[in-house]
Amino acid sequence: MEHIKGPWKIKFEFNVEDTNGRTIASCGGYSDNCRVQEVDAENKANARLIAAAPELLEALRPFAQFACGCGECHNCIAQAAIAKAEIKS
């Protein structure tokens, strides 16, 4: 099964939704009173990264076609990241 098509957007700072308003991910989590601001900042950053995932995946595709198999160059890293995102269950 393919992922839900982008673009994805952030709603209420911690939730990521598709264009139909369906929740893709919720990045809000437990935080104790001593770390509320730190955890909130981390959750917001996670939501931004998740929301950007469809565009990041598409941006990697041109590089992956030039993978040489070394596993270390940018093209091979792009290919590995795409494979990780598209793993079939």
C-alpha positions as CSV (number, residue, x, y, z in Angstrom):
1,M,0.0,0.0,0.0
2,E,1.3,3.5,-0.9
3,H,1.4,6.3,1.6
4,I,-1.3,8.9,1.6
5,K,-0.5,11.5,-1.0
6,G,0.8,14.9,0.1
7,P,0.9,17.7,0.7
8,W,0.5,17.2,4.4
9,K,0.0,20.1,6.7
10,I,0.4,20.8,10.4
11,K,-2.8,21.5,12.4
12,F,-2.8,22.5,16.1
13,E,1.0,22.5,16.2
14,F,1.4,18.8,16.8
15,N,-0.9,17.0,14.4
16,V,-0.2,16.3,10.7
17,E,-3.1,16.0,8.3
18,D,-3.6,15.3,4.7
19,T,-5.6,17.5,2.3
20,N,-8.8,15.9,3.3
21,G,-8.3,16.7,7.0
22,R,-7.4,13.1,8.0
23,T,-4.8,12.8,10.7
24,I,-1.5,11.3,9.5
25,A,0.3,11.6,12.8
26,S,0.0,13.2,16.2
27,C,3.2,14.3,17.7
28,G,2.0,15.4,21.1
29,G,3.2,13.3,23.9
30,Y,3.6,13.0,27.6
31,S,5.8,15.6,29.3
32,D,6.5,16.2,32.9
33,N,6.1,19.7,34.3
34,C,9.9,20.3,34.3
35,R,10.3,19.6,30.6
36,V,7.0,21.0,29.0
37,Q,8.6,23.6,26.8
38,E,11.4,21.3,25.7
39,V,9.1,18.5,24.8
40,D,6.6,20.8,23.1
41,A,9.4,22.2,20.9
42,E,10.5,18.6,20.1
43,N,7.0,17.6,19.2
44,K,6.5,20.6,17.0
45,A,9.8,19.8,15.2
46,N,8.7,16.2,14.7
47,A,5.4,17.4,13.2
48,R,7.2,19.7,10.8
49,L,9.5,16.8,9.7
50,I,6.6,14.4,9.2
51,A,4.6,17.0,7.3
52,A,7.5,17.5,4.9
53,A,8.0,13.8,4.3
54,P,6.1,13.5,0.9
55,E,8.1,16.4,-0.5
56,L,11.4,15.1,0.9
57,L,10.7,11.6,-0.7
58,E,10.1,13.1,-4.1
59,A,13.1,15.4,-3.8
60,L,15.4,12.3,-3.3
61,R,14.2,10.3,-6.3
62,P,16.4,12.1,-8.9
63,F,19.5,11.4,-6.8
64,A,18.7,7.8,-6.2
65,Q,18.8,6.9,-9.9
66,F,22.6,7.6,-9.8
67,A,23.3,5.3,-6.8
68,C,26.6,3.4,-7.4
69,G,26.2,0.8,-4.7
70,C,28.9,2.0,-2.4
71,G,26.3,2.8,0.3
72,E,28.1,5.9,1.4
73,C,27.7,8.6,-1.3
74,H,24.7,10.9,-1.3
75,N,23.1,9.0,-4.2
76,C,23.3,5.7,-2.3
77,I,22.0,7.3,0.9
78,A,19.1,8.7,-1.1
79,Q,18.3,5.3,-2.5
80,A,18.4,3.7,0.9
81,A,16.1,6.3,2.4
82,I,13.6,5.8,-0.4
83,A,13.8,2.0,0.2
84,K,13.2,2.5,3.9
85,A,10.2,4.8,3.2
86,E,8.7,2.3,0.7
87,I,9.3,-0.9,2.6
88,K,6.5,-3.4,1.8
89,S,4.9,-5.2,4.7
